[in-house]
Amino acid sequence: MTGGIGYFIGCAKAFTAPQTDRLPGFMSVIRIVLFQPDIPQNVGAVLRLGACFDIAVEIIEPCGFVWDDKRIKRAGMDYVDNVSLTRHQSWEAYISSQSGQTGRLVLFTTKASEPHHSFSFAAGDHLVFGQESAGVPDEVHKAADARLSIPMAAGARSLNLAQSAAIASAEGLRQLNEWPVG
């Protein structure tokens, strides 16, 4: 396999198995999971976050854009060649791929009452973030082992997807004392 996003250029058509670009010997203490993201620049920023923090990223399709969009690569810059990335055809395919795996589904949602900083993260957690335009459907809410919010000022509706992923990931890494060593 080749590194990063280049492996996936031109893969906008349907696929049946998870498309995986795992880096050799890579072990991620937590994972970022994006459910049907709408905005390619956010995905690029999350891929860059994954590369910089040694966090694997999983994308649950369909995305709201064509995967080979140059804006992903522009937002992720040259970091996308250093991220462990897996794409899943659907929510069902993602759940199926987790069979026999350990780890909790930790959903970040504006509908949650538990703040992320009071939650005890654990190795193997999958930090799930919904579509920028619609969040996640009820079946994803029901499957989640925990539902967390990121506290915001009164009147604020939501944070940007990449900002939310960064805040949540940083808290998980802080709690687990798993910051990457440069």
N, C-alpha and C positions, 0 to 999 in steps of 0.2 A: 504494500500500500504506500501511496505517497502521503506526504504530510499535509495537514490542514485543509483549507477550503478547496484547494485545487483539485483534490480527489473527487469533489462533488459537483464541479462545474458541469452543467449539462444533465444533471440528474433530476430535473423538474418533473419528469414523468413518474407514474406510479411504480412502486417497487414492493416486493413481497417480504423481504427479510430486512432486519435492521441494517442500515448502512453505517458501518463503523469505521472510524479512523482512530484507533487506539495507538498511542505512542508506546513503543517497546518498553516493557517493565513498569509502565505507569500505573500507580495505585492512587486513587483519589479518596481522601478521607470523607468528603461529602460530594454531592453531585448537584448541579443546577439542571432543572428540567423546565423547559419552556413549552407550554401547551399552546399550539397553533398560533405562534406569534404573527402579528400583523405588519410590523415595521422592520425592514431589513437593517436599518442603521442600529436599532436596538439589539438585534441578533449579533451584528458585528461587534458591538460594544461588549456584549456578554461573552462572546468568544474570546475577545481580548482579556476580559476579566478572568476567564477560565485559564488562559495561558499564563497570566501573571501570578495567579494564586494557586496554580497546580490543582485546579478543580475541573473535573470532567463535566461536559455539557451534553445534555440530551434534548433533542428537538422532537416534539410530537407534531406530526403533520395532520392535515394540510396547513401550510403557511399561507399568509395573506399576500404573498408575493412569489415571483419566480425565483427559485433557489440560486440561480446563477447571477443574480442581481449584483452588479459591480459595487453597489453601495455597501453590501456586507463586507466585502474585501476592503473597501476604503475605510469603513468605521473600525474594522479589526486590524487594519494596517498589516504589518508583517508578522504580527503575533499569531495570526490564525494558523500558521504552520506549526505552532507549538501547543495546540490544544487537543485534548482527547474528546472527540465528537462522535455521537451516535444519533442517527435519525431513525425515527419510527413512523411507519405508515399511518398509524392511528393510535388512539388511546388504548384500544384493545390489544394492539400489537405491543405497545409499551408494557402493559400489565403482563402479557404473556411472556415477555422477555425477562421479567422480574421473578418468574417462577423459580423457587429454590434459592433466591437471593435473600440476604438479610438487609435490614435497613427499613426506615419508616418513610412514609410519604408525608412530608410537612408542607402543607399548602399555605401560601401567603395570599391573604385576601382582605379587602377592606371590610368584609362582613364578619371578621373574627373579632372576638373580644379579648383574647389573650395576646399581650404584646410580646414581640419576638425576644426581647431582652430578659423576660422572666421565664422563658422556656429553656429546658436543659437539652442542648443538642447532643447527639451521639454520633460516633463514627458510623458511616453507612447511610446517614440521612440523605434523602432526596428532597431538595428544596424546590417545590413546584410553584411556578408562576403562570398565571393565565394570560389570555389574549389581552392586548392593550385596550381593545374596544369592548370586550364583553366578559372578561374574566374566564371562569370555567363553568361547565354545566354541572347540574346536580350530581351526576354519577361520579364526577371527580371529587366533589365535596364529600360525598358519602364514602369514597375509598380512602380519603385522607386519614392518617393516624392522628394528625394534629392540624389545627387551623390557627394561623398566627397573623397578627397585624403589625404594621410598623407605625408607631404613634406619629401623628402629624398635628399641626396647629388646627385650631377650630376653623371650620370653613374650607379647609383644603380637601379636595376629593381624592387624589391619588398621586403617587410618585411615578416617575418614569420607570419603565420595566427594568432597564439596566441599572438605574440607581437603586431600585428595590433589591435586585439580585446582589448588588455590591454590599448594601447594608446587611442583608441577611447572611451572606457568605462570610463577611468580616466578623459578625457576631459568632457564627458557628466556629470559625477558625480560632477566634479568641478563646472561646470556652474550651475548645479541645486542645489548645496550645499547639496548633498545627500550622503555624505560619510557615510559608516556604523559606528555605534557607538559601540565600543567593549565592 
